[in-house]
Amino acid sequence: MAAATAVTAAMVKELRERTGLGMMDCKTALTEADGDLDQAIDVLRKNSSLKAAKKAGRTAADGLLGIRISDDGSCGVMVEVNIETDFAARNEKFIEFVGKVTAAAFDRRERNVEALLAEGLGAERETLVQEIGENITVRRIAVIDTDGGRVGSYLHVDKRKATLVELDGGDADLGKNIAMHVTAIAPLVVTSDDVSREVLDKEREIYAAQAQDSGKPPEIITKIVDGRLRKYLAEISLVDQPFVKDPDVTIGKLLADHSARCISFVRFEVGEGIDKRDEDFATEVAAQVKGQG
């Protein structure tokens, strides 16, 4: 019976350089593969999928956004890729992966995350999960593909907040300014006409209940409620908001000055709407130790 091949530090180093995975994982894989580097890579690939699956249940609420705009400005794509911690979001390979996801979504005009990951990015994601040690998810994709219009965009310096806007008319600078405003102020709709009747009725009901305690006559209460509703609509409607870079001008006036109209917008903020687990590292370690006791 042939003796097993001794796994050397040089072999582990080479495997780490080829895969980017941890030292102990590489050593274990080489031992299992009897020192064969190619077989060890196959072992790591299989184990990476298993470990990635185990990490898949962990909350990934941090991460980065990516944006791509076509040269003619007619199409824009925005993606959100999540990871568990801010520290890991600064990992160069994670940043590179976000770029690949953005480019692939743009090239294919793909809105469906599962379809996008099916083209090889899914396997790359699993490998990266194993290498970085945190769960990674492609959360959502927005695509605005206009027919003769223009897409403006703004990606904040932290790459955690971004907006795509669809304009009819205007130029690239206007598109960027409108997108910057949406990113900063976060309106809910383009115009007050876009607010649903259900939302209006709910707000009116709340304002009416608040005004009842004032003791004023019904006709005065009605005026108070109407006034508060108008204020609410102005606050959430893009065209009624003061421009963030010049509060003396509304977005509606800015658009009119450029003979333009905003058709739609999409705003992303990393992690919005995700329930984050409120548990510190010390508590997690203590729980693991207790489980091993």
N, C-alpha and C positions, 0 to 999 in steps of 0.2 A: 504493500500500500504506500503510495507516494506521500511524502511529508507535505504538510500545508505550507504554502508560501508565506514567509514572514512579511508582515505589513510594516513598511518603513515610514519614517517621517517624511521622506522625499516623495513617496507615493501619495501620502495623505495630502501633502502640499500641492502636488500636481492636480489631484482630483478636486481640491477646493478651488483652485484657479480655473478649472474647466467648468465647474458647476456653480461656484459661489455659495455653496452650502457649508454648514458648520463642520468643525473638525471632528467631533465625535460621530456625527452622522456619516462622514466620509470614511472614517476608520472602520466603523461597523460594516458599512457597505463593502469595503475592500476585503474585510475578513470573510464576509459571506460569499464574496465572489472569488475567494482564494487568490487575491492580488491582481485579478484581471481588471484593468481600468474600464474597459468598455462594458463589461458585465456589471461592474460596480455602479456605473452611470444608470444602467437599466434598473438596478436595485433601488437607487435613489429616486428615480422617476416614479417607481411604484409606491415607495414609502411617502414621497412628497404628496401624492394624490390622497393617501390615507390621512396624513397629518393635516393637509389642507381641509379635508372634509371635517376633521375634528374641530378645526378653528372656525369653520363656517358659521357656527352658532353664536360666535362672539360678536358683540355690537361694534360695528365700524361707523363711527359718527364724525370722524375727522376726515381730512383728505384735501383734495384740490379740484379745481375746475379747469377745463380746457375749452378754447374757442378757436374756430377756423372760419374765415370769411373768403368767399371766392374773389378772384381778382377783379371781376366786374361788379362786385357788391350785390349780386342777385341772390346769393345763398349764404346762409350762416348756420353753423352747427355748434352746439354747446353740450359738454358732457360733465357729469359729476362722478368722480371715482373716490370711494371712501376707504379709509384705513382706520385703525383703532386709536392712534395717538398722533399728536402734533409732531412729536419727535420723528416718528416713522414717516410722516408726510414729507419730511425734508430729505429723506433718503433719495440719493440720485437715481437709483434704479426704479423707485416708485414714480419719481417725476418723469423718467423716460417712458414708463408704462402708460402714464396719463397721456403723454404726447402721442403714443402709438394708438391708444383708444380713440383719441380725438381725430387723428388723421384717418383712421379706418372708417369711423362714422361719417366723416366728411366725404371721403372718396366714394362711399356707397350710398350716401344720403340715408343712412340706416337709423331708424328710430327705435327698433326693437333690440333690447340689451341681449337677450338670449341668442338672437340671430347673429349679432355682432361677435359674441364670444365663441360661437360655434366655428368660426373661421380661424382657429389657431390661437386666438387671444385667450381663450379659456385655459388652455394648457399652460400658457405663459403666466397667467394669473396664479395658477396652482403652484408653479415653481417659485414664484415670487413670495407667495404666502409662506412657503417652507423656508425660504432664505431669510426673509425679514422677521418672520415669527409672529406676524399679526394677520388677522383676517382682512381681506381686500375684496371690495365689491364695486362693480360698475353699477351705480344706482339708477341713473336716468340719462336720457339723451333728448335734446330739443333740436329740431330742424325747422328752419324757416326758408322755404324755397319759393321765391316770388316770381310773378309773371309780369316783368317790366318794372317792378318796384326796386327798392333798395333796402338792404339789411345793414343796420348800424350796430356796433357792438362796443362793450366796455368790460374789461376784466380788471378788477381792482388789483393793486400791487401785491396783496397777500394771496391772490388767486383763490380766494374763498367766497367772493361775491362777484357776480357778473350778470350781464343782461344782453339779450338780443332784441332789437326793435325793428319792426317792418314799417317802412315809410313809403308813401306815394309822393314822389317829388323830393326836393332838397338835395343835399350833397353829403359827402363822407363826414365832414366836420359836424354838420347838423345831426347826423345819425349817431356819432360818437357822443355829442353833448346830451342828446335825449337819453341814450343808453346810460350815460354817467348819472344823470338825474334819477332815472328809475332805480339804479343800483343803490344810490344814496338814500332816497326818500321812500322807496317801496310802495308806490301806488297800487291799488287793487284792480282798477279798471282804466280803460282809456278815457271814456266819458261817463257821465252819470247815467246816460241811457243804457249802459251796459250792466248796471246793477239790477239784479233780479227783483221781482215783486216780493218774493219771499223774504229777502234780506231787508228790503224797505219796510215791510210790515213788522218785522221783528224789531228793527230799530225804533220805529214809531211807537210800538208797544212799550219798549223800555223807557223812552223819553216821556211818554204819557204817564207811566207809573211814577217816575221821578217827580213830574210836575204836580201830581195830585197832592203831594204833601205841602205845596206852597199855599194852599187855601184860596187861590185865585179863581175867578169865575171861569166856567167852561170855555167861553169864547177866547179868553186870554190864554188859557192853557193850550188851546188849539194853535194860537199864534206862536206860543213858546215852542211847542213841539215842531211846528213847521220850520221855525228858525233854526232849531238844533239839527233838524234833518238836512236842511240846505247846507249847514256848516259841515256836517258829516260827509255829504256827497262831494263838497269842494275839497275836503281833506284827502279822500281816497281816489279821486278822479285825476288822472294824469294831466289833462288839458287845463284843469282849473288850478293846478298847483303853481306857486311861485317858482320860477327857475332857480335851481340851487346855486348857480353861478351869478345870478342877477335877480334878486327877489322882487325887483320893481317890474319884472316882466313875467307873465304867466307862460306856461308851456304852450298853451293855445295861441297866444300872441306870437311867440317865437316861431311856431310852425307856420302861422299865417304870413309872417314877414318873409318866409322863404318859400311861399306858395306850396307848402307841403302839408301832408296829413299823416297822422300816425294810425296805422291799421291795427297793429297788435304789438305785444311785447311779451317776452318770457324772462323772468328773473329767477336765478338760482342763488342760493346761499348754502354753503356746505353744512350738512347735518341738520338742516331745518326740518322739523317734524319727526326726527328720530328720538326715541326715548333712550337717553343715555343712562348706563348703569352707574349709580352713585356708590362706588366702592373703591377705596384707596388701595394702594399696593400692599401696605402692611396687613390690611384685613384679608386680602386675597391670599397672601403667603400663610397667614395664621390658619385660614380655612384649609389650605392644602396640607399643612403639617398635622392638623387635627384629623384630617381624613386618612392620613397615613398611620395614625396612632392605633 
